[in-house]
């Protein structure tokens, strides 16, 4: 008889497809003191659950929850989801607790924070769960909290006066990812944003995820010195945001995406954004606002649709001295009294998409105040808009617009049915049409049914201007 001793392979330790990482359960009927996080003895709070969960664990929410303190965790990746077929809601409660860290001393936190120390990454995946901020916030000043030396144990640093960041926030200093998965809904942000990401934090909105307002109808701010107002549903600070096809940001009061540096790549739907002048940058860039050298991309599956809502804002997309690429298939449509894209300062805009259905006295493209470089690609199609002084309005120094696509069937209530070059600078804009370009069937109530050249150079190297 020969006996052979050895370790079983790891795959034999668990049934195929099952995780060996312990799951953690949380329920409003649970107990943080006497519970152990099992399904039979769940914890009572999400804060306790994320603290006890190990790297790679899934936290199962067994009931609706009300949070009064932040669920903050470091250096691990967790999944939070509803147990079974139900979709449970986690709601911000009153008197949300302040907390402390070495960067901000005492401050008003987000509902969930994903953080890092010592060069170790972290991550969060949400699926089939609703997080509702209930329009609430702690603090009085809508602006970014300032750094502190970490020695304060009171509110002397002033950060307790600053409004909480978000529903979800991450200041990760090494690459870390937050994924809003299928069935995830973030609602009614009451502070600066629904999600705030800085530095090395990355946010992905996957197919089936939603950010929306259902009870919030107005954004407000005070009048404190340095106050700027809420940022937007997504607040990017030098980090990256990717919105996949099938993800939706809808019915937001104020702004959808505010990119203060970093990258915003949008392939989902942004619908029915209602501007509010209490927002940071007021009503400019109500769907996407790019500043501080941010890079914006609208993929072929992107749709920005205000469904004829009377927006009354400055622009749907604002590129403030930033780079913007709009691919074939992306569409901006159906807004009233609002610019489609405002390119301000030294911008690069490569536009190969569609702008249609704008109504009012504004412009589809508004190009101002700097050495912009704008290209309308061969698939670009700006059509069937009711505009004011130019469907494309130009007022800039050393600007350059190259046209390969179509500007057709637009009506201007003033001048420049397709283009109005109202340039008053010493070094005027140069506009050039190339083979395949069209400026057809446009109308203006005054001069320049097709193109009005007030100051600048318009060169037709090819293409068609007709009717």
C-alpha positions as CSV (number, residue, x, y, z in Angstrom):
1,X,0.0,0.0,0.0
2,X,1.4,3.4,-1.1
3,X,0.1,6.6,0.5
4,X,0.7,9.9,-1.3
5,X,0.3,13.1,0.6
6,X,-0.1,16.5,-0.9
7,X,-2.2,19.7,-0.9
8,X,-5.4,19.8,-2.8
9,X,-5.4,22.3,-5.7
10,X,-7.1,25.6,-4.9
11,X,-9.9,24.8,-7.3
12,X,-10.9,21.9,-5.1
13,X,-11.5,24.2,-2.1
14,X,-14.7,25.7,-3.5
15,X,-17.2,24.6,-6.0
16,X,-16.5,25.8,-9.5
17,X,-17.5,29.5,-10.0
18,X,-17.8,30.2,-6.2
19,X,-15.7,32.8,-4.5
20,X,-13.6,31.9,-1.4
21,X,-13.8,35.5,-0.2
22,X,-16.3,35.8,2.7
23,X,-19.4,37.8,1.8
24,X,-20.7,40.5,4.2
25,X,-24.3,41.2,4.8
26,X,-26.0,44.4,6.1
27,X,-29.6,45.0,7.1
28,X,-31.6,47.7,8.9
29,X,-32.5,44.9,11.4
30,X,-28.8,44.0,11.9
31,X,-26.5,44.7,14.8
32,X,-23.0,46.3,14.5
33,X,-22.1,45.2,18.0
34,X,-23.4,41.6,18.2
35,X,-23.6,40.8,14.5
36,X,-20.8,39.1,12.6
37,X,-21.7,40.2,9.0
38,X,-23.1,36.8,8.1
39,X,-26.5,36.4,6.5
40,X,-28.0,35.2,9.8
41,X,-26.3,37.9,11.8
42,X,-25.8,40.9,9.5
43,X,-24.3,44.3,10.4
44,X,-26.6,47.3,10.7
45,X,-24.7,49.9,8.8
46,X,-22.8,50.1,5.6
47,X,-19.9,51.9,7.4
48,X,-19.4,48.8,9.6
49,X,-19.8,46.4,6.6
50,X,-17.1,48.1,4.5
51,X,-14.8,48.3,7.5
52,X,-15.0,44.6,8.2
53,X,-15.0,43.3,4.5
54,X,-11.8,42.0,3.1
55,X,-10.3,42.8,-0.3
56,X,-12.5,41.3,-3.0
57,X,-15.6,40.8,-0.8
58,X,-19.2,41.4,-1.9
59,X,-21.4,43.3,0.5
60,X,-25.1,42.2,0.2
61,X,-27.7,44.8,1.2
62,X,-30.7,43.0,2.6
63,X,-33.1,45.9,3.1
64,X,-33.5,49.7,2.6
65,X,-31.0,51.6,4.8
66,X,-30.6,55.1,6.1
67,X,-27.0,56.3,6.5
68,X,-25.9,58.9,9.1
69,X,-22.1,58.3,8.7
70,X,-19.7,57.7,5.8
71,X,-18.8,54.3,4.6
72,X,-15.1,54.9,4.0
73,X,-12.5,52.3,3.2
74,X,-8.9,52.1,2.1
75,X,-6.7,49.9,0.0
76,X,-9.2,47.2,-1.0
77,X,-11.8,46.5,-3.7
78,X,-15.4,45.8,-2.8
79,X,-18.7,45.2,-4.5
80,X,-22.0,46.4,-3.0
81,X,-25.2,45.0,-4.3
82,X,-28.8,44.1,-3.2
83,X,-29.4,40.6,-2.1
84,X,-31.6,38.6,-4.4
85,X,-34.0,40.0,-6.9
86,X,-34.9,43.2,-5.0
87,X,-33.3,46.6,-5.5
88,X,-32.8,48.3,-2.2
89,X,-32.3,52.0,-1.5
90,X,-29.6,53.5,0.7
91,X,-30.6,57.1,1.7
92,X,-28.7,59.9,3.4
93,X,-30.2,60.7,6.7
94,X,-30.2,63.9,8.8
95,X,-27.2,65.1,10.8
96,X,-24.7,63.2,8.8
97,X,-21.6,62.7,10.9
98,X,-18.4,64.7,10.2
99,X,-15.1,62.7,10.0
100,X,-11.4,63.4,10.0
101,X,-8.4,62.6,7.8
102,X,-4.9,63.9,7.5
103,X,-5.6,66.0,4.4
104,X,-8.7,67.9,5.5
105,X,-8.8,67.5,9.3
106,X,-12.5,67.5,10.2
107,X,-14.9,67.7,7.2
108,X,-18.3,66.8,5.8
109,X,-17.9,63.5,3.9
110,X,-19.6,61.7,1.1
111,X,-21.9,58.7,1.7
112,X,-19.2,56.3,0.4
113,X,-15.5,57.1,0.1
114,X,-12.9,55.0,-1.7
115,X,-9.4,56.0,-0.5
116,X,-5.8,54.8,-0.7
117,X,-2.6,54.9,1.4
118,X,0.9,53.5,1.0
119,X,0.7,53.1,-2.8
120,X,-2.0,50.4,-2.6
121,X,-5.0,50.8,-5.0
122,X,-8.7,50.5,-4.1
123,X,-11.9,49.9,-6.0
124,X,-15.7,49.9,-5.7
125,X,-18.3,48.2,-7.9
126,X,-22.0,48.9,-7.4
127,X,-24.7,46.8,-9.0
128,X,-28.5,46.6,-8.5
129,X,-28.5,49.3,-5.8
130,X,-29.9,52.8,-5.3
131,X,-28.1,55.5,-3.4
132,X,-30.2,58.6,-2.7
133,X,-28.6,61.7,-1.3
134,X,-32.2,63.1,-0.7
135,X,-31.0,66.6,-1.7
136,X,-29.2,66.9,1.7
137,X,-25.9,68.4,2.6
138,X,-23.9,69.4,5.7
139,X,-22.0,72.7,5.8
140,X,-22.8,76.0,4.3
141,X,-20.1,76.9,1.7
142,X,-20.3,75.3,-1.8
143,X,-16.6,75.2,-2.7
144,X,-13.7,72.8,-2.5
145,X,-12.5,72.0,1.0
146,X,-9.0,73.1,1.7
147,X,-6.0,71.0,2.7
148,X,-5.0,71.0,6.4
149,X,-2.0,69.8,8.3
150,X,-4.0,67.2,10.1
151,X,-3.3,68.5,13.6
152,X,-6.7,70.1,14.1
153,X,-9.2,68.2,16.2
154,X,-12.0,70.8,15.9
155,X,-13.5,72.9,13.1
156,X,-10.8,75.6,13.3
157,X,-9.6,74.6,9.9
158,X,-12.8,75.8,8.4
159,X,-13.5,72.6,6.5
160,X,-16.6,71.8,8.5
161,X,-18.2,74.9,6.8
162,X,-17.7,73.3,3.4
163,X,-20.5,71.2,1.9
164,X,-20.0,67.5,1.6
165,X,-18.4,66.3,-1.6
166,X,-20.8,63.8,-3.1
167,X,-22.7,60.6,-2.9
168,X,-19.5,58.8,-3.8
169,X,-16.0,60.3,-3.7
170,X,-12.4,59.2,-4.1
171,X,-9.1,61.1,-3.7
172,X,-7.0,58.1,-4.7
173,X,-3.3,58.7,-5.2
174,X,-2.7,55.5,-7.1
175,X,-4.9,54.1,-9.9
176,X,-8.3,53.1,-8.4
177,X,-11.6,52.5,-10.1
178,X,-15.2,53.1,-9.2
179,X,-17.7,51.3,-11.4
180,X,-21.4,52.1,-11.5
181,X,-22.7,48.8,-12.8
182,X,-26.0,47.6,-14.2
183,X,-29.0,48.5,-12.0
184,X,-27.1,51.2,-10.1
185,X,-28.9,54.5,-9.6
186,X,-27.5,57.6,-7.9
187,X,-30.2,60.1,-7.0
188,X,-30.7,63.7,-5.8
189,X,-27.2,64.8,-5.0
190,X,-27.4,67.6,-2.4
191,X,-23.8,68.7,-2.2
192,X,-21.2,69.5,-4.8
193,X,-21.8,66.4,-7.0
194,X,-23.1,62.9,-7.1
195,X,-19.6,61.5,-7.8
196,X,-16.4,63.3,-7.2
197,X,-13.1,61.9,-8.4
198,X,-9.6,63.4,-8.1
199,X,-6.0,62.5,-9.0
200,X,-5.7,58.8,-9.8
201,X,-9.4,57.9,-9.2
202,X,-11.3,56.6,-12.3
203,X,-15.0,56.5,-12.7
204,X,-16.9,54.2,-15.2
205,X,-20.6,54.3,-15.8
206,X,-21.5,51.0,-17.3
207,X,-24.5,50.0,-19.3
208,X,-27.6,50.1,-17.2
209,X,-26.4,52.7,-14.7
210,X,-28.3,56.0,-14.0
211,X,-27.7,59.3,-12.3
212,X,-30.8,61.4,-11.9
213,X,-32.8,63.9,-9.8
214,X,-36.3,62.8,-8.8
215,X,-37.0,65.1,-5.8
216,X,-34.5,68.0,-6.2
217,X,-36.0,70.9,-8.2
218,X,-33.6,73.7,-7.4
219,X,-29.9,74.2,-6.6
220,X,-29.0,76.8,-4.1
221,X,-25.9,78.3,-2.5
222,X,-25.1,81.1,-0.1
223,X,-23.1,84.2,-0.5
224,X,-19.9,83.4,1.4
225,X,-16.6,84.6,0.1
226,X,-15.0,82.1,-2.3
227,X,-18.2,80.2,-2.8
228,X,-18.6,78.9,-6.3
229,X,-21.7,76.6,-6.2
230,X,-22.3,73.0,-6.9
231,X,-20.1,71.5,-9.7
232,X,-22.4,68.9,-11.4
233,X,-23.5,65.3,-11.2
234,X,-20.0,64.2,-12.1
235,X,-17.1,66.3,-10.8
236,X,-13.7,65.4,-12.3
237,X,-10.5,66.9,-10.9
238,X,-7.5,65.8,-13.0
239,X,-8.9,62.2,-13.2
240,X,-10.8,60.2,-15.8
241,X,-14.5,59.5,-16.4
242,X,-15.9,57.0,-18.9
243,X,-19.6,56.8,-19.7
244,X,-20.4,53.7,-21.7
245,X,-23.2,53.2,-24.2
246,X,-26.4,52.4,-22.3
247,X,-25.5,54.6,-19.3
248,X,-27.8,57.6,-18.6
249,X,-27.5,60.9,-16.8
250,X,-31.0,62.4,-16.8
251,X,-33.3,65.0,-15.3
252,X,-30.4,66.7,-13.5
253,X,-30.8,70.2,-12.1
254,X,-27.7,72.2,-12.9
255,X,-25.1,70.3,-14.8
256,X,-24.2,66.7,-15.8
257,X,-20.4,66.7,-16.1
258,X,-17.9,69.2,-14.7
259,X,-14.3,68.4,-15.8
260,X,-11.7,70.6,-14.0
261,X,-8.8,69.0,-15.8
262,X,-8.6,65.3,-16.6
263,X,-10.6,63.4,-19.2
264,X,-14.3,62.9,-19.9
265,X,-15.3,60.3,-22.5
266,X,-19.0,60.1,-23.0
267,X,-20.7,57.3,-25.0
268,X,-24.0,57.2,-23.1
269,X,-27.1,59.5,-23.0
270,X,-27.4,62.8,-21.3
271,X,-31.0,63.9,-21.3
272,X,-33.1,66.8,-19.9
273,X,-30.5,68.8,-18.0
274,X,-32.1,71.9,-16.5
275,X,-29.7,74.8,-15.9
276,X,-29.4,76.6,-12.6
277,X,-27.5,79.9,-12.1
278,X,-26.3,78.8,-8.7
279,X,-24.0,76.2,-10.3
280,X,-20.2,76.7,-10.6
281,X,-19.8,78.6,-14.0
282,X,-23.5,79.3,-13.8
283,X,-25.3,77.9,-16.8
284,X,-22.4,77.5,-19.2
285,X,-21.8,73.9,-20.3
286,X,-25.0,72.4,-18.8
287,X,-24.3,68.9,-20.2
288,X,-20.5,69.0,-20.2
289,X,-18.2,71.8,-19.0
290,X,-14.5,71.5,-19.8
291,X,-11.8,73.7,-18.2
292,X,-8.3,73.7,-16.9
293,X,-7.0,71.8,-20.0
294,X,-9.5,69.0,-19.7
295,X,-10.0,66.6,-22.7
296,X,-13.5,65.8,-23.8
297,X,-14.6,63.1,-26.1
298,X,-18.1,62.3,-27.4
299,X,-18.1,58.8,-28.8
300,X,-20.3,57.6,-31.7
301,X,-23.0,56.3,-29.2
302,X,-23.3,59.6,-27.3
303,X,-26.7,61.4,-27.4
304,X,-27.3,64.7,-25.7
305,X,-31.1,65.4,-25.9
306,X,-33.1,68.0,-24.1
307,X,-36.3,67.0,-25.8
308,X,-37.3,70.6,-26.5
309,X,-37.0,71.6,-22.8
310,X,-36.7,75.4,-22.5
311,X,-33.2,75.4,-21.3
312,X,-32.4,79.1,-21.4
313,X,-28.7,78.5,-20.6
314,X,-25.5,79.6,-22.2
315,X,-24.4,76.3,-23.8
316,X,-24.9,72.6,-23.8
317,X,-21.2,71.9,-24.1
318,X,-18.5,74.5,-23.0
319,X,-14.9,74.0,-24.0
320,X,-13.0,76.6,-22.1
321,X,-9.5,76.5,-23.7
322,X,-9.7,72.7,-23.8
323,X,-9.7,69.9,-26.5
324,X,-13.0,68.4,-27.6
325,X,-13.5,65.6,-30.1
326,X,-17.0,64.6,-31.3
327,X,-17.2,61.5,-33.4
328,X,-19.5,60.5,-36.2
329,X,-22.8,59.3,-34.7
330,X,-22.7,61.6,-31.7
331,X,-25.7,64.0,-31.6
332,X,-26.6,67.1,-29.8
333,X,-30.3,68.0,-30.2
334,X,-33.5,69.6,-29.0
335,X,-32.7,72.6,-26.8
336,X,-34.2,76.1,-26.6
337,X,-32.3,79.4,-26.3
338,X,-29.0,77.6,-25.8
339,X,-25.8,77.3,-27.7
340,X,-24.9,73.8,-28.9
341,X,-21.1,74.1,-28.3
342,X,-19.3,77.1,-27.0
343,X,-15.6,77.0,-27.7
344,X,-13.9,79.7,-25.7
345,X,-10.2,80.7,-25.9
346,X,-7.4,78.5,-27.4
347,X,-9.5,75.4,-28.1
348,X,-9.1,72.5,-30.5
349,X,-12.4,71.1,-31.6
350,X,-12.7,68.2,-34.0
351,X,-16.4,67.9,-34.8
352,X,-17.7,65.0,-36.9
353,X,-21.1,64.6,-35.2
354,X,-24.5,66.2,-35.5
355,X,-26.3,69.2,-34.1
356,X,-30.0,69.6,-34.8
357,X,-33.3,70.8,-33.5
358,X,-32.0,73.8,-31.6
359,X,-34.7,76.6,-31.2
360,X,-34.3,80.2,-30.3
361,X,-31.8,83.0,-30.9
362,X,-28.5,81.3,-30.0
363,X,-25.9,79.4,-32.1
364,X,-25.1,75.8,-32.9
365,X,-21.4,76.7,-32.6
366,X,-20.2,79.8,-30.8
367,X,-16.4,80.4,-31.3
368,X,-14.9,83.2,-29.3
369,X,-11.9,84.8,-27.5
370,X,-8.8,83.0,-28.7
371,X,-6.8,81.1,-31.2
372,X,-9.2,78.3,-31.7
373,X,-8.7,75.5,-34.3
374,X,-12.0,74.0,-35.3
375,X,-12.6,71.3,-37.9
376,X,-16.0,70.2,-39.2
377,X,-15.2,66.7,-40.5
378,X,-16.7,65.1,-43.6
379,X,-19.5,63.5,-41.5
380,X,-20.3,66.7,-39.6
381,X,-23.9,67.7,-40.0
382,X,-25.3,70.9,-38.5
383,X,-28.9,71.1,-39.8
384,X,-32.5,72.2,-39.2
385,X,-31.7,74.6,-36.4
386,X,-33.5,77.9,-35.6
387,X,-30.7,80.3,-34.5
388,X,-30.0,84.0,-34.0
389,X,-26.8,85.8,-35.2
390,X,-25.3,82.9,-37.1
391,X,-25.8,79.2,-36.9
392,X,-22.0,79.3,-36.4
393,X,-21.0,82.5,-34.8
394,X,-17.3,83.6,-34.8
395,X,-15.8,86.4,-32.7
396,X,-12.2,85.6,-32.1
397,X,-8.5,86.4,-32.7
398,X,-6.4,84.2,-35.0
399,X,-9.1,81.6,-35.1
400,X,-9.2,78.9,-37.8
401,X,-12.3,77.0,-39.0
402,X,-12.0,74.2,-41.7
403,X,-15.2,72.9,-43.2
404,X,-15.5,69.5,-44.8
405,X,-19.0,68.6,-43.7
406,X,-22.5,70.0,-44.0
407,X,-24.3,73.2,-42.6
408,X,-27.7,72.9,-44.2
409,X,-31.4,73.9,-43.7
410,X,-30.8,76.4,-40.8
411,X,-32.7,79.6,-40.2
412,X,-31.1,82.6,-38.5
413,X,-33.4,85.4,-37.1
414,X,-30.6,87.9,-37.6
415,X,-27.6,87.4,-39.9
416,X,-25.5,84.5,-41.2
417,X,-27.9,81.6,-42.0
418,X,-24.9,79.2,-41.8
419,X,-22.0,81.4,-40.6
420,X,-21.6,84.9,-39.2
421,X,-18.0,86.1,-39.0
422,X,-18.5,89.0,-36.6
423,X,-14.7,89.4,-35.9
424,X,-13.5,92.7,-34.5
425,X,-9.9,91.8,-33.6
426,X,-6.7,92.8,-35.3
427,X,-5.9,89.3,-36.4
428,X,-9.1,87.9,-37.8
429,X,-10.4,84.4,-38.3
430,X,-9.7,82.3,-41.4
431,X,-12.6,80.1,-42.6
432,X,-12.0,77.6,-45.4
433,X,-14.4,75.3,-47.3
434,X,-13.1,72.1,-48.9
435,X,-14.3,69.5,-51.4
436,X,-17.5,67.8,-50.2
437,X,-18.5,70.6,-47.9
438,X,-22.1,72.0,-48.2
439,X,-23.7,75.2,-47.1
440,X,-27.2,74.8,-48.6
441,X,-30.7,75.9,-48.0
442,X,-29.9,78.3,-45.1
443,X,-31.8,81.5,-44.5
444,X,-31.2,84.7,-42.5
445,X,-33.7,87.5,-41.9
446,X,-31.0,90.1,-42.8
447,X,-27.6,89.7,-44.6
448,X,-25.6,86.6,-45.3
449,X,-28.3,84.0,-46.0
450,X,-25.4,81.5,-46.4
451,X,-22.3,83.3,-45.0
452,X,-21.8,86.8,-43.6
453,X,-18.2,88.0,-43.6
454,X,-17.9,91.1,-41.5
455,X,-14.1,90.8,-40.7
456,X,-11.9,87.9,-41.6
457,X,-11.2,85.7,-44.6
458,X,-13.6,83.2,-46.1
459,X,-12.0,80.9,-48.8
460,X,-13.9,78.4,-50.9
461,X,-11.5,75.8,-52.1
462,X,-14.3,73.4,-52.9
463,X,-17.8,72.4,-51.9
464,X,-21.2,73.9,-52.6
465,X,-23.1,77.0,-51.4
466,X,-26.6,77.1,-52.8
467,X,-30.2,78.2,-52.2
